[in-house]
Amino acid sequence: MNVGIDLDFFFDGTLGYNIKTTENYKKNLEKCQQASEALIAEIKNKSNEILNSFSFDYQNKIKIIREKIVKKKNTLVVGLGGSSAGAKALSMYLGNSIYFFDNYDLRYIDDFFKKHDLKEFQIYIISKSGNTFETLAMLNLIYQHLLSISNKELINNNLVIVTEVADNILNNFANQNDIQVVSHNKKIGGRYSVFSETGMILFDINPKEISDSANSVVSKLMENNVDDQSNPTVNAAIILSLQEQGVKFNVNLLYDYSLKNYSYWFHQLFAESLGKNENAMTPTTSICPKDHHSMAQLFIGGPKDKFFNIYPPAHSEHFKSFADLDMGIIQKKTPENLLQSQYLGLVKTFRNKKIPHRIIKFIDKFQSRESNMLELFSYNILETIILGYAQNINPYDQPAVEDIKINTFNS
């Protein structure tokens, strides 16, 4: 596992004590161990399809489907929430130029049509239920636009629909118009679907690399080492303990801008899975060092109701040095060292002010970016499920969201 997690803040005396000695942590660690045992049982008996999607066999089936899809010059993904968030995160981190309609924004869609030739796009329409009304609305506009610039036979080669093969609007539309359908796994909800057809069909990544990356995190869970700071069970116990102490916000603080959309994927995973009682934390994102000049005052001087996941600057050497242009202190550092110093300065301040945080980083700078992101996805999936099980929360449903849908069409 290349994702390393540093929990020293909680264990090295910075707080004035070691959290391992507190009754609160001991109780929560026991809860999380029981939750992890339940999850490990599901892994062993292959009863959890989300975790089954980590396997080589599952990924190889996706590869076979992917190779049958006609390739176009550009790719557009249409889907809300989990139907696109994981792919968007991976695309940004890898520097791929995939376009997304992930919000029902009519001005953006209209401008996109004016600036791009949709005949040059492979367009993926993704909705697990096949009845997501925003996705259907965007498909309607896309199909209408394609009809105005092409003919129906050619249009159908531009489209791939990913949905449950069932009696739903999207699947029925595809069948009526001879559009290719990729079956969305009925047992994997959108926010957990990044390893399924929804996410991996878009990327030419070796199935073994995908499976090895995900299962390196599973192995960490199954080792059940409570002294290992990268064990998701230990981290879940820390989060539960903070939650019980009144911490209300779970903040991803990023010094690597390419992780921005990963953090937005995390928002949905964490909020939709665990936002089901009054103690639930709210996930949010802070981009640094930009937010040193805006949010940092609140983070340091405001209420101590936040927990920070700090992602250090990426290992890179894009610029060797600053030019000698009489610009003062910055010229004493390299561009990379300046960013590293800003990160270290914030960590030191957080420690001095006793602000709860952990540091999440990639240990081996030579591991592929694909593997890094796949490990992050799988780590957060496991940690989130453990947190749900430990609190007797179903981490797979989202009952409150259904109220919005009902009220939308009753208005």
N, C-alpha and C positions, 0 to 999 in steps of 0.2 A: 504494500500500500504506500503510494507516494504522497498522499495527503497526510501531513503531519499536524497535530493539534497540540498547542502549548497551553496547559492549564496551570502553569507555575503560579500565577497570581493567587490562586485559591489554595495552593499547597505549600508555598515556600515561606510563609510567615508574613507576607506583605499586609495581610488583614489583621495581623496581631495574633493570629491563631491558624491552625491547619484545619480546613473545612472537613477533612476526613474524621476529625475527632468530635464533630457536632452530632447530636442525636438526630437533627433534622436531615442531614446528609445521609447518615446511616439508614434511616427509615426509607428515604427516597431511593437509595442505592438498592435496597432490598426489593422495593417495588419494581424498579427498572430491571433488576436481574430476573424477576419472575416474568416480566413482559418479554424480555429477551429470550428466555427459555421457551415461551409460547411461540415466538417468531422463529427460533431455531427449529422447533418441531415442524413448523410449516415448511421450512426450507427442506428438511430431511424427507418429509412425506410428499413434497411437491404439491401441496394443497393451495398455495398462494400463487396465483398466476402472475402477479406483479414480479415476484422474485423468480419465477420460472422464466421470465423474459430475459433474465441475466445470462441464460445458458447459451452455449455454442450452438446447439441444435436450433433453438429459437431464432438466433441471429442469422444462422445460415439459411433458414427459410425466408427471412426478409431479404437477404441478398439475392436469392433466386427470383423473388418477385420484382425487386429493383431492376434487375438486369433485363426484364421483359418490358420495361416502360420506355417508350420512345423519348429520347433526349432532345431538348430544345436548347437554344442559345442561353435563355434565362429561365429562372425558376421563381414562381410566385406561390406563396402558401396562404390560403384563406382559412382562418379558423380562430376562435376565441379561446382564451384561457389555456388549459392544458393541451388543446389541439394544436397550439403553435408555440407556446412559451419555451418548452425545452429545446425545440429546433432553433428558435430564434437565439437562445442563449448560446448554443453550440456554434451556430453560424457566426455570431459576433466574435466569439473567442477564437475561432479558427480563421477569421478574416474572410469568410465566404460572402459572396454578393447575392444572397437569397433575399428576395423581397417578401414583405408580409402585409397582409390585410388582417390585422389582429384586433381591430376596433371598428365599430360602425361609424366611420367618419366620412361623411358624404363629400366634403370639400377635398379631402385627401384623395379619395377614390377618383373623383372627377379630374383632378390635376394629374393623377397617375395615367389615366386614359389618354390625356392630351399629350403627355410627354413620352409615352412608350407605345410600341407596337405590340399588342397582345398576341399577335400571330407568332411572335418569336419566343413566347413563354410556354413552359410546361407549368400548368396551373393545378395545384393540389387543393381540393376542397375537402376540409376535414371537420367532421362532427360525429362523435360516437353515437349519439342518439339518432342522428339524421334529421332532427327536428329543431335544432338550434336556430331560432328565427333570425338572428343577426347574420349568421352564416348563409342562410337561405336567401336573405335579402341581398347580400353581396354577390352571391352566385347569380341571382336574377339580373343584377346590373351588369355583371361580367358577360353573361350569356347574351344579353340584349346588345351589348357593345360589340361582341364578337360577330353577331349576326349582321351588324351594320358594316363590318369591314371584311367579312369572309363568308364562306358558305358552310352549311351545317355539317357536311361530311368532313371538311377540314377542321372545323371547330372541335369535333369530338376527339381528334388526335391531340388537341391541346390540353385536354382535361383528364384528371385522375381524381376519382372520388373515394375518400377513405371514410367508411361508415360501417355500422353493423349491417350485416346482410339480414334484413328483416323488413317488416312492413312499416317503413318510415318514408318521409317525404323525399329525402335525399336519395336513398336507394331506389325508390320508385322512379324518380326523375332520371337517374342514370340508366335504368333498364329501359325506360320509354325512349331514350335518345341514344342508345347504344354507346354509352360512355363507360370506360373501364372502371371497375369497382375493386378496391382493395379492402378486404374484410377487416374491420376494426375489432380487436379482441373484446368480446362482451364482458369479460371478467377483469378488465383493466380500465379504471377511471382515468379521465383526461389528465389530471395533474400527476398521475403516476405512470403516464404512458410514454415517456421519453425513450425507453428501451424497446418499446413495441413498434409496430408498423408505423404508428403516427410520427415518431421521430426518426428512427433509423433508416426509413425508406428514402430519406432525402440525402443521405451521406454515404459516400463510397469508402466505408471504413471496414477493415477486415473483421469478420465475425469473431475470430479468436481474440483480437485486441479488445473488442467490446466486452466479451465474456470474461476475459482475464482481468480487465480493469474493474468491472463490477464485483467479481468474486474475490478480488483482493480485499475488498471492504467486508464482504460476507465472512471471509476467513478471520478478520480482526474481531468480528462479533463472536464467532464460534470459539475463539481461543479463550474467551471469558476471563481475561486478565484484568482485574480491577485496579491494578497498579499501572496499566497502560493508558496514558492520557489520550490516545487516539481511539480508544474503545468507545463506540457509540453509546454503550450502556452507562459508562462513567459520565459522559457528557450530558446524557439525558438526565441523570441524577442531579448534576449541577444545575441544569436549567429548571428542574422542578423545585429545587431548594430556593433558587432565586425568585421564582414565581410566588412561592409561599411567603417570601419576605417582602412582597409588594412590588417587585420589578414588573413593569407593564410593557416594555418595548424591547424587541429583539432586533438590534440594528446591525446590518452588514455594512462595515466601514471599509471601503475599497480604495487601495492605492494602485490597483490594476484596473484601468477603465474598461478593458475588454471583458471584465466580469459583470458589467452593469446588467445586461439582460439575464445572466445567471441569477443575479440577486432578485430580479423581478419574477423569474420562475419560482424562486424560493418563497416569495411573498404568497403566491397562491398555494403552494404545497403546505406551508406552515399555517396560514390563516384559514384556509378552507378545511383542512384536516383537523385542526385543534381549536378553532374559534367557537367553542360550544359550551362555555361556562364563563362566569364573571371573572375568573382568574386568568383567562387566556391572555397571552402576550400578543402585541401588535407588531408584525414584522415591518421593517422599513429599511431604506438604503441611504447611505451617505457616501458621496464621492469626494475623495481627498487627493491632493491637498486643497482643492477648491473650497471645500467646506470648512477648512481652517478659518476662512474669512467670513463665515456665515453661521454655521451650526455649532462650531466648537465652543463658543461662549455658553450656549445652552447645555451642551454635553458636559462641560466641566463645572460651570457655575450654577446650573439649574438643578432640578430635582434629581435625586439619585434613584431613578426608576427605570434605568436602561441597562441592558446587557449588550456588549459589543462583540461581534465576531470581526476581528481585524485581519484583513487580507493584505500582506505586505506588497511592496513593488515587485513586479516580475523580474526574474533574472534576465538581464539584457544589457547590451552595450550599443545603443543606437547612435550615440554621439560620444566622441572621445574626450572632448574638452570644450570649455568656453573660450571664446576669443578674448584677447587682451584689449578690452574697450573701455577701461576705467569705470567698471560697473560695481566696484566695491567687493563685498565679502563673498558674493557668489563665485567669483573667479578663483577662490581658494579651493573650490571643490570641482569635481567633474559633474556633468549633468546628472548622471546616475547616482552619484554620491549625495547630491543635493536632495533628491527625492528620498533616498534611503534615510538621510538625516532628519527629514521632516517626519517620516514614519516613526523613527526611533524617538524623536522628541515628543510625539504624541503618546507613545507607549509609556515613556518615562513619566509624563504628566499624569496619565491615567493611574499608574502605580502609586505615585505620590498622593493622589487625591482619593485613592481606594475605590476607583470606578471599576465595576466588574467587567472583565473582558477575557477572551481567549484569542490566541493567534492561530490562524489557519493558513498553512503554507504548503507549497510543493517542495519536497525534500531534494529530489534529484532533478536538477535543472535540465538534464538531457533527456528526460522522459518526454514522450510526445505530448503535444497539447491535447490531442484527442483523448489520450488516456487520463490526463489530468482532469479534464472536465467530466469524463465518464465516471471517474472515481468520486468527484464532488456530488454528482447527481445521486449515485448509489448510496453514498454516505448519508446525505440528507434524507433520502427515502427511508433508510433504516432507522435513523434517529427519530424521525417524525412518527413512524409507526410505533416505536417503543414508547414515546411520550404519550401517544394515544392509549395504548394498552395499559400503561402504568396508571392512567387517570380514569380507567373504565370509560373511555371515549371511543366511539367508532371512528377511526381515522379515515374511513373510505367514503362516507356519505357527506352530503351538504344540504340538509333539510331546509335551512333558512333561505337558501338561494331560490328555492321553488316558489316562495311567497312573491318574489319580484316578478317572476314569470306570470303567475296568476294575476297579479295586480296590473301588469302591463296591458293585458288584453281585457281587463275589466274596467279600464279607464276610458 
